[in-house]
Amino acid sequence: MEDKQELDERLKKVLKRAKNETYMKDVSTLVFARFFSTLLAILAPFLKKNNTKG
């Protein structure tokens, strides 16, 4: 949960500066990182179940 909060904080800071095009890459990277971490959090239980059954 701390990681998600940290990403939210970073995302807010970057979005404030996102008016400059140079920061758009940082924004997209953070958005992807946040999406990916959320996706992993959702999939983790299913992946663990599949591994134990194997």
Secondary structure as a PSIPRED ss2 file (coil, helix, strand):
# PSIPRED VFORMAT (PSIPRED V4.0)

   1 M C   1.000  0.000  0.000
   2 E H   0.000  1.000  0.000
   3 D H   0.000  1.000  0.000
   4 K H   0.000  1.000  0.000
   5 Q H   0.000  1.000  0.000
   6 E H   0.000  1.000  0.000
   7 L H   0.000  1.000  0.000
   8 D H   0.000  1.000  0.000
   9 E H   0.000  1.000  0.000
  10 R H   0.000  1.000  0.000
  11 L H   0.000  1.000  0.000
  12 K H   0.000  1.000  0.000
  13 K H   0.000  1.000  0.000
  14 V H   0.000  1.000  0.000
  15 L H   0.000  1.000  0.000
  16 K H   0.000  1.000  0.000
  17 R H   0.000  1.000  0.000
  18 A C   1.000  0.000  0.000
  19 K C   1.000  0.000  0.000
  20 N C   1.000  0.000  0.000
  21 E H   0.000  1.000  0.000
  22 T H   0.000  1.000  0.000
  23 Y H   0.000  1.000  0.000
  24 M H   0.000  1.000  0.000
  25 K H   0.000  1.000  0.000
  26 D H   0.000  1.000  0.000
  27 V H   0.000  1.000  0.000
  28 S H   0.000  1.000  0.000
  29 T H   0.000  1.000  0.000
  30 L H   0.000  1.000  0.000
  31 V H   0.000  1.000  0.000
  32 F H   0.000  1.000  0.000
  33 A H   0.000  1.000  0.000
  34 R H   0.000  1.000  0.000
  35 F H   0.000  1.000  0.000
  36 F H   0.000  1.000  0.000
  37 S H   0.000  1.000  0.000
  38 T H   0.000  1.000  0.000
  39 L H   0.000  1.000  0.000
  40 L H   0.000  1.000  0.000
  41 A H   0.000  1.000  0.000
  42 I H   0.000  1.000  0.000
  43 L H   0.000  1.000  0.000
  44 A H   0.000  1.000  0.000
  45 P H   0.000  1.000  0.000
  46 F H   0.000  1.000  0.000
  47 L H   0.000  1.000  0.000
  48 K H   0.000  1.000  0.000
  49 K H   0.000  1.000  0.000
  50 N H   0.000  1.000  0.000
  51 N H   0.000  1.000  0.000
  52 T H   0.000  1.000  0.000
  53 K H   0.000  1.000  0.000
  54 G C   1.000  0.000  0.000
